[in-house]
Amino acid sequence: MAKHIFRSRLPNPRWLEGLKRHGYKGAGDISKMMDVILGRDATAEVVEGWMYERVAGKYILDEEMKQ
């Protein structure tokens, strides 16, 4: 489940661009997906290190996303 959510949403450029058009609401939806991933990892330990690295690269370290 976590890999499916991860692959279909968080790093998906089409999903991300759609949410960016919605401003604060889109940011809230991204946050909710991160909560799902973190919750699944905390309870079932299903999130792999590469997933966290990819999210960090796309959402935290990406200069375009910072703006």
Phi and psi in radians as a Rosetta constraint file:
Dihedral C 1 N 2 CA 2 C 2 CIRCULARHARMONIC -1.074 0.35
Dihedral N 2 CA 2 C 2 N 3 CIRCULARHARMONIC -0.726 0.35
Dihedral C 2 N 3 CA 3 C 3 CIRCULARHARMONIC -1.132 0.35
Dihedral N 3 CA 3 C 3 N 4 CIRCULARHARMONIC -0.674 0.35
Dihedral C 3 N 4 CA 4 C 4 CIRCULARHARMONIC -1.106 0.35
Dihedral N 4 CA 4 C 4 N 5 CIRCULARHARMONIC -0.852 0.35
Dihedral C 4 N 5 CA 5 C 5 CIRCULARHARMONIC -1.067 0.35
Dihedral N 5 CA 5 C 5 N 6 CIRCULARHARMONIC -0.751 0.35
Dihedral C 5 N 6 CA 6 C 6 CIRCULARHARMONIC -1.074 0.35
Dihedral N 6 CA 6 C 6 N 7 CIRCULARHARMONIC -0.903 0.35
Dihedral C 6 N 7 CA 7 C 7 CIRCULARHARMONIC -1.212 0.35
Dihedral N 7 CA 7 C 7 N 8 CIRCULARHARMONIC -0.588 0.35
Dihedral C 7 N 8 CA 8 C 8 CIRCULARHARMONIC -1.504 0.35
Dihedral N 8 CA 8 C 8 N 9 CIRCULARHARMONIC -0.296 0.35
Dihedral C 8 N 9 CA 9 C 9 CIRCULARHARMONIC -2.209 0.35
Dihedral N 9 CA 9 C 9 N 10 CIRCULARHARMONIC -1.264 0.35
Dihedral C 9 N 10 CA 10 C 10 CIRCULARHARMONIC -0.892 0.35
Dihedral N 10 CA 10 C 10 N 11 CIRCULARHARMONIC -0.884 0.35
Dihedral C 10 N 11 CA 11 C 11 CIRCULARHARMONIC -1.616 0.35
Dihedral N 11 CA 11 C 11 N 12 CIRCULARHARMONIC 0.031 0.35
Dihedral C 11 N 12 CA 12 C 12 CIRCULARHARMONIC -1.300 0.35
Dihedral N 12 CA 12 C 12 N 13 CIRCULARHARMONIC 1.993 0.35
Dihedral C 12 N 13 CA 13 C 13 CIRCULARHARMONIC -1.051 0.35
Dihedral N 13 CA 13 C 13 N 14 CIRCULARHARMONIC -0.632 0.35
Dihedral C 13 N 14 CA 14 C 14 CIRCULARHARMONIC -1.180 0.35
Dihedral N 14 CA 14 C 14 N 15 CIRCULARHARMONIC -0.735 0.35
Dihedral C 14 N 15 CA 15 C 15 CIRCULARHARMONIC -1.112 0.35
Dihedral N 15 CA 15 C 15 N 16 CIRCULARHARMONIC -0.788 0.35
Dihedral C 15 N 16 CA 16 C 16 CIRCULARHARMONIC -1.116 0.35
Dihedral N 16 CA 16 C 16 N 17 CIRCULARHARMONIC -0.786 0.35
Dihedral C 16 N 17 CA 17 C 17 CIRCULARHARMONIC -1.099 0.35
Dihedral N 17 CA 17 C 17 N 18 CIRCULARHARMONIC -0.676 0.35
Dihedral C 17 N 18 CA 18 C 18 CIRCULARHARMONIC -1.077 0.35
Dihedral N 18 CA 18 C 18 N 19 CIRCULARHARMONIC -0.712 0.35
Dihedral C 18 N 19 CA 19 C 19 CIRCULARHARMONIC -1.254 0.35
Dihedral N 19 CA 19 C 19 N 20 CIRCULARHARMONIC -0.606 0.35
Dihedral C 19 N 20 CA 20 C 20 CIRCULARHARMONIC -1.081 0.35
Dihedral N 20 CA 20 C 20 N 21 CIRCULARHARMONIC -0.508 0.35
Dihedral C 20 N 21 CA 21 C 21 CIRCULARHARMONIC -1.201 0.35
Dihedral N 21 CA 21 C 21 N 22 CIRCULARHARMONIC -0.301 0.35
Dihedral C 21 N 22 CA 22 C 22 CIRCULARHARMONIC -1.737 0.35
Dihedral N 22 CA 22 C 22 N 23 CIRCULARHARMONIC 0.186 0.35
Dihedral C 22 N 23 CA 23 C 23 CIRCULARHARMONIC 0.994 0.35
Dihedral N 23 CA 23 C 23 N 24 CIRCULARHARMONIC -2.202 0.35
Dihedral C 23 N 24 CA 24 C 24 CIRCULARHARMONIC -1.076 0.35
Dihedral N 24 CA 24 C 24 N 25 CIRCULARHARMONIC -0.638 0.35
Dihedral C 24 N 25 CA 25 C 25 CIRCULARHARMONIC -1.105 0.35
Dihedral N 25 CA 25 C 25 N 26 CIRCULARHARMONIC -0.754 0.35
Dihedral C 25 N 26 CA 26 C 26 CIRCULARHARMONIC -1.090 0.35
Dihedral N 26 CA 26 C 26 N 27 CIRCULARHARMONIC -0.729 0.35
Dihedral C 26 N 27 CA 27 C 27 CIRCULARHARMONIC -1.085 0.35
Dihedral N 27 CA 27 C 27 N 28 CIRCULARHARMONIC -0.659 0.35
Dihedral C 27 N 28 CA 28 C 28 CIRCULARHARMONIC -1.131 0.35
Dihedral N 28 CA 28 C 28 N 29 CIRCULARHARMONIC -0.672 0.35
Dihedral C 28 N 29 CA 29 C 29 CIRCULARHARMONIC -1.156 0.35
Dihedral N 29 CA 29 C 29 N 30 CIRCULARHARMONIC -0.684 0.35
Dihedral C 29 N 30 CA 30 C 30 CIRCULARHARMONIC -1.084 0.35
Dihedral N 30 CA 30 C 30 N 31 CIRCULARHARMONIC -0.767 0.35
Dihedral C 30 N 31 CA 31 C 31 CIRCULARHARMONIC -1.050 0.35
Dihedral N 31 CA 31 C 31 N 32 CIRCULARHARMONIC -0.716 0.35
Dihedral C 31 N 32 CA 32 C 32 CIRCULARHARMONIC -1.094 0.35
Dihedral N 32 CA 32 C 32 N 33 CIRCULARHARMONIC -0.700 0.35
Dihedral C 32 N 33 CA 33 C 33 CIRCULARHARMONIC -1.145 0.35
Dihedral N 33 CA 33 C 33 N 34 CIRCULARHARMONIC -0.663 0.35
Dihedral C 33 N 34 CA 34 C 34 CIRCULARHARMONIC -1.126 0.35
Dihedral N 34 CA 34 C 34 N 35 CIRCULARHARMONIC -0.669 0.35
Dihedral C 34 N 35 CA 35 C 35 CIRCULARHARMONIC -1.058 0.35
Dihedral N 35 CA 35 C 35 N 36 CIRCULARHARMONIC -0.708 0.35
Dihedral C 35 N 36 CA 36 C 36 CIRCULARHARMONIC -1.091 0.35
Dihedral N 36 CA 36 C 36 N 37 CIRCULARHARMONIC -0.824 0.35
Dihedral C 36 N 37 CA 37 C 37 CIRCULARHARMONIC -1.088 0.35
Dihedral N 37 CA 37 C 37 N 38 CIRCULARHARMONIC -0.825 0.35
Dihedral C 37 N 38 CA 38 C 38 CIRCULARHARMONIC -1.128 0.35
Dihedral N 38 CA 38 C 38 N 39 CIRCULARHARMONIC -0.690 0.35
Dihedral C 38 N 39 CA 39 C 39 CIRCULARHARMONIC -1.122 0.35
Dihedral N 39 CA 39 C 39 N 40 CIRCULARHARMONIC -0.753 0.35
Dihedral C 39 N 40 CA 40 C 40 CIRCULARHARMONIC -1.123 0.35
Dihedral N 40 CA 40 C 40 N 41 CIRCULARHARMONIC -0.683 0.35
Dihedral C 40 N 41 CA 41 C 41 CIRCULARHARMONIC -1.195 0.35
Dihedral N 41 CA 41 C 41 N 42 CIRCULARHARMONIC -0.685 0.35
Dihedral C 41 N 42 CA 42 C 42 CIRCULARHARMONIC -1.150 0.35
Dihedral N 42 CA 42 C 42 N 43 CIRCULARHARMONIC -0.589 0.35
Dihedral C 42 N 43 CA 43 C 43 CIRCULARHARMONIC -1.679 0.35
Dihedral N 43 CA 43 C 43 N 44 CIRCULARHARMONIC -0.547 0.35
Dihedral C 43 N 44 CA 44 C 44 CIRCULARHARMONIC -2.145 0.35
Dihedral N 44 CA 44 C 44 N 45 CIRCULARHARMONIC -0.092 0.35
Dihedral C 44 N 45 CA 45 C 45 CIRCULARHARMONIC 0.897 0.35
Dihedral N 45 CA 45 C 45 N 46 CIRCULARHARMONIC 0.948 0.35
Dihedral C 45 N 46 CA 46 C 46 CIRCULARHARMONIC -1.895 0.35
Dihedral N 46 CA 46 C 46 N 47 CIRCULARHARMONIC -0.082 0.35
Dihedral C 46 N 47 CA 47 C 47 CIRCULARHARMONIC -1.639 0.35
Dihedral N 47 CA 47 C 47 N 48 CIRCULARHARMONIC 2.240 0.35
Dihedral C 47 N 48 CA 48 C 48 CIRCULARHARMONIC -1.607 0.35
Dihedral N 48 CA 48 C 48 N 49 CIRCULARHARMONIC 2.766 0.35
Dihedral C 48 N 49 CA 49 C 49 CIRCULARHARMONIC -0.961 0.35
Dihedral N 49 CA 49 C 49 N 50 CIRCULARHARMONIC -0.672 0.35
Dihedral C 49 N 50 CA 50 C 50 CIRCULARHARMONIC -1.097 0.35
Dihedral N 50 CA 50 C 50 N 51 CIRCULARHARMONIC -0.511 0.35
Dihedral C 50 N 51 CA 51 C 51 CIRCULARHARMONIC -1.169 0.35
Dihedral N 51 CA 51 C 51 N 52 CIRCULARHARMONIC -0.786 0.35
Dihedral C 51 N 52 CA 52 C 52 CIRCULARHARMONIC -1.107 0.35
Dihedral N 52 CA 52 C 52 N 53 CIRCULARHARMONIC -0.687 0.35
Dihedral C 52 N 53 CA 53 C 53 CIRCULARHARMONIC -1.092 0.35
Dihedral N 53 CA 53 C 53 N 54 CIRCULARHARMONIC -0.727 0.35
Dihedral C 53 N 54 CA 54 C 54 CIRCULARHARMONIC -1.176 0.35
Dihedral N 54 CA 54 C 54 N 55 CIRCULARHARMONIC -0.711 0.35
Dihedral C 54 N 55 CA 55 C 55 CIRCULARHARMONIC -1.122 0.35
Dihedral N 55 CA 55 C 55 N 56 CIRCULARHARMONIC -0.774 0.35
Dihedral C 55 N 56 CA 56 C 56 CIRCULARHARMONIC -1.049 0.35
Dihedral N 56 CA 56 C 56 N 57 CIRCULARHARMONIC -0.763 0.35
Dihedral C 56 N 57 CA 57 C 57 CIRCULARHARMONIC -1.122 0.35
Dihedral N 57 CA 57 C 57 N 58 CIRCULARHARMONIC -0.625 0.35
Dihedral C 57 N 58 CA 58 C 58 CIRCULARHARMONIC -1.482 0.35
Dihedral N 58 CA 58 C 58 N 59 CIRCULARHARMONIC -0.644 0.35
Dihedral C 58 N 59 CA 59 C 59 CIRCULARHARMONIC -1.864 0.35
Dihedral N 59 CA 59 C 59 N 60 CIRCULARHARMONIC -0.502 0.35
Dihedral C 59 N 60 CA 60 C 60 CIRCULARHARMONIC -1.826 0.35
Dihedral N 60 CA 60 C 60 N 61 CIRCULARHARMONIC -0.754 0.35
Dihedral C 60 N 61 CA 61 C 61 CIRCULARHARMONIC -1.628 0.35
Dihedral N 61 CA 61 C 61 N 62 CIRCULARHARMONIC -0.177 0.35
Dihedral C 61 N 62 CA 62 C 62 CIRCULARHARMONIC -1.392 0.35
Dihedral N 62 CA 62 C 62 N 63 CIRCULARHARMONIC 2.117 0.35
Dihedral C 62 N 63 CA 63 C 63 CIRCULARHARMONIC -1.109 0.35
Dihedral N 63 CA 63 C 63 N 64 CIRCULARHARMONIC -0.669 0.35
Dihedral C 63 N 64 CA 64 C 64 CIRCULARHARMONIC -1.099 0.35
Dihedral N 64 CA 64 C 64 N 65 CIRCULARHARMONIC -0.726 0.35
Dihedral C 64 N 65 CA 65 C 65 CIRCULARHARMONIC -1.179 0.35
Dihedral N 65 CA 65 C 65 N 66 CIRCULARHARMONIC -0.564 0.35
Dihedral C 65 N 66 CA 66 C 66 CIRCULARHARMONIC -1.065 0.35
Dihedral N 66 CA 66 C 66 N 67 CIRCULARHARMONIC -0.548 0.35
